[in-house]
Amino acid sequence: MSPNGSDRSPRRPMRRKLLQAMTAGLVLATATGCSYNWEDFPRLGMPTPTTEEAPRILSLWQGSWAAALATGVLVWGLILWSAMFHRRSRTKVEVPPQTRYNMPIEALYTVVPLVIVSVLFYFTARDESKLLSLTDKKPDVTVNVVGFQWSWGFNYIEPVAGSTGNAKTDTNLAAIPDRFKKEFPANAGGVYDVGTPATKNPQTGNPGPTLWLPEGKTVRFILTSRDVIHSFWVVPFLMKMDVIPGHTNAFQVTPNKEGTFLGKCAELCGVDHSRMLFNVKVVSPDRYEKHLQELAKKGQTGYVPAGIAQTSHEKNRETNNL
C-alpha cells in the first residue's frame, strides 16, 4: 500500500505516461509521412536512378542500411532483454555476481565488428573500383566540367561544325593531363557553355547553367577547378566527385532516362556555395548534336579555361603510376 493509503502502484502513472508518449510519437510519425510514396521506400531516401551505373550505388546503399539495421536490432534486443530480465528485484536486496572478464564474450564483440567492417569494405572497394574505372568502356562523349566561384562551365570536347581547333593542343585545356587528351576526338574544336549564379534553366526555371547529355551514350566527365575545391554532384546519378585545383578527377556514366535533373556543388567552397547549382538535361542523341550546333551559332566555340595547371607533385604521382 502506498503512503497515502492507496494500493495503486506508484509505477502505473509512469507507465501510463510512457504509453501516451509512444502513442503520440506513432501518430506524429505516421502523420508526417502521409504524402510519402511507399513505392520509394526500398530506395531508403535515394532518388530514382537515371544512369546504368546508379543501381550499383543504390544496391551498396541498401546493403549498408540492411547491415546497420540488423546490428541495431541485435543491440536493441540485448538492451531490452537486459533491462527486462536483469532489473533489480523489488523484494530482494542483493549484490549480483561480480564477473571480472568473460573471454568468449570479449572475443565475440571484438571479432563480430571486424567481420562486419571487412564485409562492408569488400563490397565498397569492389563497387568503387568498377565505378571509377575508365578502361572498361571508351566514352562516346567527353565533357570538361569547370568549377569556379560561384558557378560552372561546360566544355563539350567534340568536333562541331563551325568550330575550328584541336582540343589536344588548346591552351585553355592545358590543365588536363595528356592521359585524358589521348582519347579526345581528332579536330575537336568544341563548344562551351558557362553560367553565373543568376542563370536559370528556361524550361524549369531552376537556377544554374544547364549541362546537356545524350541518352544511352557513355559520358566521361573530366573535372577541373579554377580556384578552390568544389564537388560535382548530379543528384539522380547517385554519384559525386571532388573538383580539385591542380588535380584532375574523372568518371563516366551512361544516362538512360530523358529529363532535366538537378545538380549542385557538394563541397563547402565559400560564401556563395549554396548558389553553385546547375541542371542536367538528358535528351536524344540527335537533339544533343543539335544543341551543340546551337551553341556554335551563338559564337560559343572553343573552350573556356579549364583551371589551375597540375601541381608538380600530382604530375610525379601520375608518372609513377603509369
PEVEN-V427592 format. One record per residue. N is the residue number from 0. SS is DSSP state (alpha for helix, beta for strand, coil for the rest). PHI is phi as a letter, one per 20 degrees, with the letter a starting at -180 (999 if undefined). Layout:
N_SS_PHI ; N_SS_PHI
This chain:
0_coil_999 ; 1_coil_f ; 2_coil_g ; 3_coil_e ; 4_coil_n ; 5_coil_e ; 6_coil_e ; 7_coil_f ; 8_coil_f ; 9_coil_f ; 10_alpha_e ; 11_alpha_f ; 12_alpha_g ; 13_alpha_f ; 14_alpha_f ; 15_alpha_f ; 16_alpha_f ; 17_alpha_f ; 18_alpha_f ; 19_alpha_f ; 20_alpha_f ; 21_alpha_f ; 22_alpha_f ; 23_alpha_f ; 24_alpha_f ; 25_alpha_f ; 26_alpha_f ; 27_alpha_f ; 28_alpha_f ; 29_alpha_f ; 30_alpha_f ; 31_alpha_f ; 32_coil_d ; 33_coil_f ; 34_coil_e ; 35_coil_f ; 36_coil_e ; 37_alpha_f ; 38_alpha_f ; 39_alpha_e ; 40_alpha_g ; 41_alpha_g ; 42_alpha_e ; 43_coil_l ; 44_coil_n ; 45_coil_f ; 46_coil_f ; 47_coil_f ; 48_coil_f ; 49_coil_c ; 50_beta_c ; 51_coil_f ; 52_coil_e ; 53_alpha_f ; 54_alpha_g ; 55_alpha_f ; 56_alpha_f ; 57_alpha_f ; 58_alpha_f ; 59_alpha_f ; 60_alpha_f ; 61_alpha_f ; 62_alpha_f ; 63_alpha_f ; 64_alpha_f ; 65_alpha_f ; 66_alpha_f ; 67_alpha_f ; 68_alpha_f ; 69_alpha_f ; 70_alpha_f ; 71_alpha_f ; 72_alpha_f ; 73_alpha_f ; 74_alpha_f ; 75_alpha_f ; 76_alpha_f ; 77_alpha_f ; 78_alpha_f ; 79_alpha_f ; 80_alpha_f ; 81_alpha_f ; 82_alpha_f ; 83_alpha_e ; 84_alpha_d ; 85_coil_c ; 86_coil_f ; 87_coil_f ; 88_coil_f ; 89_coil_e ; 90_coil_d ; 91_coil_d ; 92_coil_d ; 93_coil_b ; 94_coil_e ; 95_coil_f ; 96_coil_g ; 97_coil_e ; 98_coil_d ; 99_coil_f ; 100_coil_a ; 101_coil_b ; 102_alpha_g ; 103_alpha_f ; 104_alpha_f ; 105_alpha_f ; 106_alpha_f ; 107_alpha_f ; 108_alpha_e ; 109_alpha_e ; 110_alpha_f ; 111_alpha_g ; 112_alpha_f ; 113_alpha_f ; 114_alpha_f ; 115_alpha_f ; 116_alpha_f ; 117_alpha_f ; 118_alpha_f ; 119_alpha_f ; 120_alpha_f ; 121_alpha_f ; 122_alpha_f ; 123_alpha_f ; 124_alpha_f ; 125_alpha_f ; 126_alpha_f ; 127_alpha_f ; 128_alpha_f ; 129_alpha_f ; 130_alpha_f ; 131_alpha_e ; 132_coil_f ; 133_coil_d ; 134_coil_d ; 135_coil_f ; 136_coil_b ; 137_coil_f ; 138_coil_f ; 139_coil_e ; 140_beta_c ; 141_beta_c ; 142_beta_c ; 143_beta_e ; 144_beta_e ; 145_beta_d ; 146_beta_e ; 147_beta_b ; 148_coil_f ; 149_coil_c ; 150_beta_a ; 151_beta_c ; 152_beta_c ; 153_beta_c ; 154_beta_e ; 155_beta_e ; 156_coil_e ; 157_coil_b ; 158_coil_f ; 159_coil_c ; 160_coil_g ; 161_coil_n ; 162_coil_d ; 163_coil_d ; 164_coil_p ; 165_coil_b ; 166_coil_f ; 167_coil_f ; 168_coil_d ; 169_coil_f ; 170_alpha_f ; 171_alpha_f ; 172_alpha_d ; 173_coil_f ; 174_coil_f ; 175_coil_e ; 176_coil_f ; 177_alpha_f ; 178_alpha_f ; 179_alpha_e ; 180_alpha_f ; 181_coil_g ; 182_coil_e ; 183_coil_f ; 184_coil_f ; 185_coil_f ; 186_coil_l ; 187_coil_e ; 188_coil_f ; 189_coil_m ; 190_beta_c ; 191_beta_b ; 192_beta_b ; 193_beta_b ; 194_coil_c ; 195_coil_c ; 196_coil_g ; 197_coil_e ; 198_coil_f ; 199_beta_c ; 200_coil_f ; 201_coil_f ; 202_coil_e ; 203_coil_d ; 204_coil_m ; 205_coil_f ; 206_beta_f ; 207_coil_o ; 208_beta_f ; 209_beta_d ; 210_beta_e ; 211_beta_e ; 212_beta_c ; 213_beta_e ; 214_coil_f ; 215_coil_m ; 216_coil_d ; 217_beta_f ; 218_beta_d ; 219_beta_d ; 220_beta_e ; 221_beta_d ; 222_beta_d ; 223_beta_c ; 224_beta_c ; 225_coil_e ; 226_coil_b ; 227_coil_c ; 228_coil_f ; 229_beta_d ; 230_beta_b ; 231_beta_e ; 232_beta_c ; 233_beta_e ; 234_alpha_g ; 235_alpha_f ; 236_alpha_f ; 237_coil_l ; 238_beta_b ; 239_beta_b ; 240_beta_b ; 241_beta_f ; 242_beta_d ; 243_beta_d ; 244_coil_f ; 245_coil_m ; 246_beta_b ; 247_coil_e ; 248_beta_d ; 249_beta_b ; 250_beta_b ; 251_beta_c ; 252_beta_c ; 253_beta_c ; 254_beta_f ; 255_coil_c ; 256_coil_b ; 257_coil_f ; 258_beta_q ; 259_beta_d ; 260_beta_c ; 261_beta_e ; 262_beta_c ; 263_beta_b ; 264_beta_e ; 265_coil_d ; 266_coil_c ; 267_coil_f ; 268_coil_d ; 269_coil_q ; 270_coil_f ; 271_coil_d ; 272_alpha_g ; 273_alpha_f ; 274_alpha_e ; 275_coil_e ; 276_beta_d ; 277_beta_b ; 278_beta_c ; 279_beta_c ; 280_beta_d ; 281_beta_e ; 282_beta_c ; 283_coil_f ; 284_alpha_g ; 285_alpha_f ; 286_alpha_f ; 287_alpha_f ; 288_alpha_f ; 289_alpha_f ; 290_alpha_f ; 291_alpha_f ; 292_alpha_f ; 293_alpha_f ; 294_alpha_f ; 295_alpha_f ; 296_alpha_f ; 297_coil_f ; 298_coil_n ; 299_coil_e ; 300_beta_e ; 301_coil_n ; 302_coil_c ; 303_coil_e ; 304_coil_g ; 305_coil_f ; 306_coil_q ; 307_coil_f ; 308_coil_f ; 309_coil_g ; 310_coil_f ; 311_alpha_f ; 312_alpha_f ; 313_alpha_f ; 314_alpha_f ; 315_alpha_f ; 316_alpha_f ; 317_alpha_f ; 318_alpha_f ; 319_alpha_f ; 320_alpha_e ; 321_coil_f
